[in-house]
Amino acid sequence: MLFSKMHGLGNDFIVIDTRGKEDIDYNLLAKRMCHRHIGVGADGLLLVLNSDIADIRMRIINSDGSEAEMCGNGIRCFAKYVYERGIVKATKFKVETLAGIIEPELFVNEYGLVDKVKVNMGKPSFKRKDIPMQGDPESDAINTSIVVDGNEYRITSLLMGVPHTILFVDDVEKVDIYTLGPKIEKHEAFPRKTNVNFVQVIDKNNIKVRTWERGAGATFACGTGSCASVIAANLNGLTERKANVHLYFGTLEIQWQDDDTVFMTGPAEEVFVGEYLE
Ligand SMILES: N[C@H](CCC[C@H](N)C(=O)O)C(=O)O
């Protein structure tokens, strides 16, 4: 099976054109191909499929085999993949996902290759029934708290295509993400678990984010998590609605518009193509 290995600021993916190959167990394939030692290695598997309601359809399966509704870094890679292979001809198009229709816009360089993608990520939801999160279904989870191992943590949780929980810290490098991340990811407050973002505010327009992803563990970057982190920082009075998210391999530009729409702009890279032999 032919694949492409891509990444968005170090959040890495295997991309496969699965049009006409729907009879494969992609949850199992994701676990095998994403394995860092006996597979190709990636945070997730992105599938290209036909759509009846948009120009193309994307599925995202985490490295643990669970399927997510959306993937911000992934859709930038996906958009580059389908454009450069002529599967989609336009530089702005609609992608069907489990989180709804997402609209990437490609920036093509002088060689006809995509090096930056601006994505309309849609609108966040703050209601606990949408996140989903325990508590009054109509209430939000802005600046609330949860208890983990007897310790209380201030959090803000919201839905940005997928569930995200944000904690503000003084230094993202000093967070024990491997201990606290999974405990919050699987906390009973979140019926469908949650992605966990540790956020260090630098100033009103700049933050650092370190993410523990639902179904994938610690990643170098998370697109939906970066969007959710800027939204949460603004709601908590810490940043403007437009901010740069500084990550290990570069920066994502996030803008939460007054009409509630979120735009994310950042790079997408293709590293290699290969053939999976299993
Ligand atoms: N890495 C992705 C998020 C994947 C979400 C997935 N981990 C889940 O919610 O199960 C991103 O860039 O937005």
Ligand as a Chemical Component Dictionary entry (heavy atoms), coordinates in Angstrom:
data_LIG
# 
_chem_comp.id                   LIG 
_chem_comp.type                 NON-POLYMER 
_chem_comp.pdbx_formal_charge   0 
_chem_comp.three_letter_code    LIG 
# 
loop_
_chem_comp_atom.comp_id 
_chem_comp_atom.atom_id 
_chem_comp_atom.alt_atom_id 
_chem_comp_atom.type_symbol 
_chem_comp_atom.charge 
_chem_comp_atom.model_Cartn_x 
_chem_comp_atom.model_Cartn_y 
_chem_comp_atom.model_Cartn_z 
_chem_comp_atom.pdbx_ordinal 
LIG N1 N1 N 0 -3.297 16.614 16.002 1  
LIG C1 C1 C 0 -4.630 17.094 15.647 2  
LIG C2 C2 C 0 -5.662 16.800 16.688 3  
LIG C3 C3 C 0 -6.044 15.390 16.608 4  
LIG C4 C4 C 0 -7.123 15.150 17.586 5  
LIG C5 C5 C 0 -7.078 13.744 18.096 6  
LIG N2 N2 N 0 -5.911 13.514 18.919 7  
LIG C6 C6 C 0 -8.310 13.476 18.906 8  
LIG O1 O1 O 0 -9.013 14.456 19.240 9  
LIG O2 O2 O 0 -8.581 12.319 19.183 10 
LIG C7 C7 C 0 -4.609 18.560 15.309 11 
LIG O3 O3 O 0 -3.579 19.027 14.822 12 
LIG O4 O4 O 0 -5.646 19.230 15.498 13 
# 
loop_
_chem_comp_bond.comp_id 
_chem_comp_bond.atom_id_1 
_chem_comp_bond.atom_id_2 
_chem_comp_bond.value_order 
_chem_comp_bond.pdbx_ordinal 
LIG N1 C1 SING 1  
LIG C1 C2 SING 2  
LIG C1 C7 SING 3  
LIG C2 C3 SING 4  
LIG C3 C4 SING 5  
LIG C4 C5 SING 6  
LIG C5 N2 SING 7  
LIG C5 C6 SING 8  
LIG C6 O1 DOUB 9  
LIG C6 O2 SING 10 
LIG C7 O3 DOUB 11 
LIG C7 O4 SING 12 
# 
